[in-house]
Amino acid sequence: MFRRPGLDAPPVPAWGVPLLFALLILLVLGGGWLMSPGPVEFHRWAVGTGWLGTLWMAIACLVAVRTRPDRDGATVFGWLLVQWIVICAFSVTGFALLIHGYLREGVRPDWFAWGVAGVAQVWIVAAAGVLLVPMASGRGARAMVLVLVLAAGGSYMLFPTGNAWRPVMDDAAGAEAWPEPMAPDQAALEAQSRSLIDALDGVAPQRPGVTELFAITFAPYASEDVFSREVKMVGGMLDDRFDTAGRRMNLQNHASTLGTVPWATPLNLQRAIDRMAARMDRDEDILFLHLTSHGARDGRLAAGFEPLSVAEVTPADLRRWLDDAGVRYAVISISACFSGSWIPALEAPGTLVLTAADATHTSYGCGRKSELTFFGRAMYDEQLRKTRSFEAAFAAALPVIDRREKEAGKSDGPSNPQMRMGVEIRPRLEALVTRLEAN
C-alpha cells in the first residue's frame, strides 16, 4: 500500500521465505483456475515460467541490503523478500478476482483483461520501487536498485507466468497433437487464391421451380482440429440429406487445407454469401450457414490462423451481410460458447436460428481432444441423419446433449441450446423437406 516498510523485527525463520513462495505459487495456480471455468487439465511446466522478474527482484533486495552495513543483512534481506512476496500475492489475487466472471473459457483476453493485467504489473513495480529504492544507501546504489526493479517489471511483461490450466472439452479417447502452424510458401498462397475463385465460380445456379438449400460452413479457428472435422462432417451430411452438392461452400482455417479450401475470414464469408444470393431464387430457396468456433459473451466468434491475422465475425456483421445480399430465407447454426448472444441480431421472420448454448453458458466438446462438438455431433451427425426437419432434429438433440454434458462433468451448468423459428421460414423448410422426401 506504498507505506514505509517496517524492518525492525526479528529475523525471518529459515522456513519462512520458502513457505511464502510456496503460498505465492498456490495463489498463481488458484488464480489461473479461477480464470478457467469448466473442465481443465493441469500442465505442470507452466509453473516454471515467469520467474525471471522474481530473480531480478531478489538481486535488487541483495544490492539494497549490501549498502546498509548499519543493519543485519540477513534480517533485512529476509524481510524485504517477505514483503515482496506479499506485494505479488496481493496483485495476483486482485487480478484473478477482477477477471473471474468476466473473462471466460474459450475467449481470448480483450482490452479489459489486458488493462487489468497492466495495472497489476505497474502496481507491483511501483510498490517494489517504494520498498527497495529508499532502502539502498547512496545515489549509485539507488539507481542500480531502480534499474533492477524496472528490469523485473519488463521481464514480467515479456515473459509472464503461464496459466497451468488448459480447458479440456472431450468425450473422445486419446490425446491429439497440437496442429502445426501455417507456413505458407508462394505456391501455397497462389493455390489459396485459386481455391476461393474456384469455390465461388463452382456454385451451381438454382433450378427453376425447385426449392433448394444452398449452404456455407465456416470454421475460422485453426488451433483446434475439432472445428475442421465438424465442418467436413456437416458438409457431407448436407450433401447426403439435403442435396447441396454443387451449392455448398466450405470456408475453414487449417494447415491441412491451406491450398485447397478457402480461408475462413470475414471477407471470404461475405463473398460467399453474396455469391450464394446471386445463384439463389430468393423467393424460394434457403441459405444454410453453420459457424463453429470458440465464442465470447458479446458474440465474437474466435478466429486465428497464425501467422495470418484473422478478424472475428460478429452477429451484427452476419446480419448486415445477409441483408445487403438480399437473402430472404436462412437457417443459421452457431456452434460456440455463449452463442445464444447471436439471437437478438439474427432472428427475423425468414430466419431459423440454432445455437449450441444460450447467452450465458458455454457449449461443450470444443477442446483439442474432441472428435466433434456435443452440439454438432447430436444435431448434425445423429439426428439430421434420421429426419430432414431441423426443428425435430433440434428437439431430439436436446436431451442427448444434456445427458452427455452431465456424464462428462460439465461444471458451469447445462449449455441450454436455443432455437428461434421465424414465421416465414417454416413453410419454406416444409416445402424443401417435401421435395427431398419425394425423391
Secondary structure, 3 states (H helix, E strand, C coil): CCCCCCCCCCCCCCCHHHHHHHHHHHHHHHHHHHCCCCCEEECHHHHHCCCHHHHHHHHHHHHHHHCCCCCCHHHHHHHHHHHHHHHHHHHHHHHHHHHCCCCCCCCCCCHHHHHHHHHHHHHHHHHHHHHHHHHCCCHHHHHHHHHHHHHHHHHHHHCCCCCCEEECCCCCCCCCCCCCCCCCCHHHHHHHHHHHHHHHHCCCCCCCCCCCEEEEEEECECCCHHHHHHHHHHHHHHHHHHCCCCCEEEEECCHHHCCCCCCCCHHHHHHHHHHHHHHCCCCCCEEEEEEECCECCCCCECCEECCECCCCECHHHHHHHHHHHCCCCEEEEEECCCHHHHHHHHCCCCEEEEECCCCCCCCCCCCCCCCCCHHHHHHHHHHHHCCCCHHHHHHHHHHHHHHHHHHHCCCCCCCCCEEEECCCHHHHHHHHHHHHHHC
